[in-house]
Structure formats: C-alpha cells, structure tokens
Amino acid sequence: MKYRSTRGSSLYTLDEVLLRGIAEDGGLYVPESLPSFNIDEFSAGDSILDTARVVLTPFFSGSSLTERLEEIIAQTFRFPIPVSKLSVEKGNAWMLELYHGPTAAFKDVGAGFLAACLSQLQRPGGPLTILVATSGDTGGAVAAAFNERPNTQVVVLFPQGRVSERQQKQLTCWGDNVLALAVEGSFDDCQSMVKEAFAAPQLRARYQLSSANSINIGRLLPQSIYYAHASLAHFRDTGHKPGFIIPVGNLGNSLACILARDMGLPIGEIILASNANRLIPDYLAGAEWLPRASIHTLASAMDVGNPSNMERLREMHGEAAELSQMLTAISVSDDEIEQQMRDDMREFGFATCPHTATATHAYRHLSAEKNAADWIIVATAHPAKFDSIVEPLIGQPVAVPAELEAILSRPNRFQSISASLDALSNAMDEKFEVDEGTPTGDK
Ligand SMILES: *Cc1c(COP(=O)(O)O)cnc(C)c1O
C-alpha cells in the first residue's frame, strides 16, 4: 500500500507518512486506494484484535512495521470498546463507548496506535521528539500514549489557565519522557510555537521532530476498527446495517467511519453532529467551504472552525453535491446540549458528556422514518472528564472511572514558560539534556 498527498501524486510508504504527519506540499496523506472487504472475511467469534488484523493488514503492506502489526494492535486496543443497548422510548439505539482508555476519550485509540507505530519504526538518529499543542483533549491522549515508550519523547504545550482542572491533570501527570509546558498565552500561541519550532533549523539540528496532531494518518486508521467491529457484530446479531451518529470537530472520527463503510463494512447511514461551529452542515447544505473563526462552546473539543479532514473527504468523495448524498450533518446549540444532557440522564439513567450530547440530540430529532432504523450513537468522552459542566446540569456527581482516577491521583509536573520559541527551546534542552542525545527521565 502506498499513500499520497491530497495535493500531489507522488507515492510514499506508510513509514514515511507516519513520520511526516503532514505532507510537504501542505496536503494530507490518503491511501492510494482502499481495500475492500467481504463480510465473510470476518468470523462470528472475532475479537476487536482479529477485526483490526484483517482490516489493517493491507494498510501495512510494504511497511517496515508489518512484522510488528500484531504487537501494535495489542498495544492500541488494550481497553474495552463496548456497545451497549440504550433504553429509549421509541426506536432501537445503542451506544459505542469510546471512553474507556487512559484519558477517557476516543483520542486514546488513535494516539495509542500512533505511539506504538512511531516507537517501533526503525530510523537513524536519536529519539523522536513529538511536539503537540493542545487546547485540552489531544495533549493528554498523546502524552498518555507516548509515556514510557522507548525512542520517543513528548513536549505538550497548553495555554496556562485555559484548560479544565482534570484536563490539566491529564497533561501534567506524566514526567518521564513527557515535558508539559504551560504557556503564558492562548492555544493559538501554543500552535504558533509548534509551527515555529518545525521551521527552526537550530532546533531541528538537535531534535528529530514529529507531530501527533489529528491529521496524522496514524490517528485515523485505527479509528476505523471500532466502526468495523461494532457494525459487524450488529449485523451478525440483527441482520441490519446500523447507522452511526458521530459528534464532529476536525472530522477525524467521522472520516474513519466513512472509510469503514467505503471498505465494505455493514454500515448504514452516517449522521454528523456538530456544535455551534457549523461549517460542515452549512457546506453540505450549499454554503461555500470557507474556514471560520472557531466559536467557544460547551463541547469544546469540537470547537473547530476549519475541520482539516474535510480536505481528505473531498479528495476521496467529491464536493458538497456528492457528499450530501452520502452524509447528513446537523448543528446543535449550547442550549440544546444542556437540555440534552438533562434528558439523557433521565432517559438513559446515566450522564453523557457535552460532546456525546450533540449525537444524542441528533438521535432524538430523527424523522419517524429514520427512527425505524438501528442507530449506534458514538460516545466520544466520559462525562466525568467534564464534571464542571455536567454535574451542575444533572444536579448530581458523576462517578469517576478507574482509569481517570488513576491519573487524578498522580502529582502534577509542569513548567510555565513565556510564549516564545526561545523559552520552548530552553525548556526542551534542559529537560532532555540534548548533548547526550538521550532522554534522561525526570529531573
Ligand atoms: C476530539 C473530540 C471530538 C471531535 O472529533 P474529531 O475527530 O475532531 O471530529 C469529539 N468529542 C471529543 C470528546 C473529542 O475529544
């Protein structure tokens, strides 16, 4: 399997695209072609590891990681991803629980897979340094995934005072090969510093830099697996292809579902639920694709004004006219999210997070005809991660899952720095003792 940029025709190996993240021409890497699967290539007793092996094998052909695929899969899918039946008044609905990983959100899957791949890639030189700017969720998942992995070190930049207490804990509890930096500035400042670092020759001479943001294809591929696995199990049990309703931000999680359906997996309709950042629904309804400034909402991990994975989707499936034939998208306001979280608590008997509530809202507002189908609602994070939003709304505490509890009990380790490349570079040199060329662990 070879990969190419959405903006070019040169072909690259999986190893190259994993390491580079974004193409040199500014495009995003896509597979040259998609494999196609038959339902009878899978069997009834398959675990998610078995499904992953079948689906991912073609993507690894020609990669130096082929021999390691089994190990990579085992390291990625090391927490349960159950599908549970929901008690709803009318219709048939299930929930795909993507929040049982170390940082209690679906990004643990993509980050875990990328970390497993990058730490095992054969390459010359010292450790790989992953730079990641985060407004909350991504940095925690990446730090958790790369923590204690050989040959890698992570630098997480987050805006000081602008992430929730629990999110901050997930960014700063690692130590070891993870350097957490609280930047005196905004998320945009953090992002600019990462961009500047990639463009700075003196830093590149000392560090082998790589990024782990959501446009890396290594984040996308493993996300198709839970859609494949859930849809196969559902189809086998019921004879129906389930539809999926997916909270959407940067479109990575939804694109993974679309890819699974493209590859022949038994998936019905796909509905995207966005928050008030409504570029995707507007585009499908005929508006031009013009990036917007992001709007702050209760579902903050979906506050994306310019969903970068749309470039992949348009390249693979065409423009709005074609896309609106194969996808539906709606926008959910903060008021609706709040109301939905209360309704979810009452109807399901458990709380949903503000992101997941966009999808449950979409489910509640299906037409009668669509409501007759089987739907799997995608739960992207655990509500305990957003306790300060959820608890006042539902009027009761949310129990903290064990994986999150483990993180909350660890000490915080981070350093505050000014929003400048110099400050970043000094902090890195100090932590990683670059002269020896090896990570030194905690200091
Ligand atoms: C990142 C995130 C989303 C959005 O997913 P995309 O792949 O960016 O579309 C939704 N919910 C939660 C909890 C997230 O962390």
The ligand as a Tripos MOL2 file, in Angstrom:
@<TRIPOS>MOLECULE
LIG
   15    15     1     0     0
SMALL
NO_CHARGES

@<TRIPOS>ATOM
      1 C1        -11.6920   15.4070   19.5010 C.3       1 LIG1
      2 C2        -13.0510   15.1860   20.0430 C.ar      1 LIG1
      3 C3        -14.2140   15.2520   19.2270 C.ar      1 LIG1
      4 C4        -14.1350   15.6090   17.7650 C.3       1 LIG1
      5 O1        -13.5770   14.5660   16.9980 O.3       1 LIG1
      6 P1        -12.9680   14.8490   15.5540 P.3       1 LIG1
      7 O2        -12.2640   13.6100   15.1590 O.co2     1 LIG1
      8 O3        -12.0520   16.0210   15.6960 O.co2     1 LIG1
      9 O4        -14.1220   15.1590   14.6460 O.co2     1 LIG1
     10 C5        -15.4360   14.9670   19.8050 C.ar      1 LIG1
     11 N1        -15.5450   14.6660   21.1180 N.ar      1 LIG1
     12 C6        -14.4640   14.6070   21.9280 C.ar      1 LIG1
     13 C7        -14.6670   14.2860   23.3560 C.3       1 LIG1
     14 C8        -13.1910   14.8570   21.4350 C.ar      1 LIG1
     15 O5        -12.1210   14.8120   22.2560 O.3       1 LIG1
@<TRIPOS>BOND
     1     1     2 1
     2     2     3 ar
     3     2    14 ar
     4     3     4 1
     5     3    10 ar
     6     4     5 1
     7     5     6 1
     8     6     7 2
     9     6     8 1
    10     6     9 1
    11    10    11 ar
    12    11    12 ar
    13    12    13 1
    14    12    14 ar
    15    14    15 1
@<TRIPOS>SUBSTRUCTURE
     1 LIG1         1 GROUP 0 **** ****
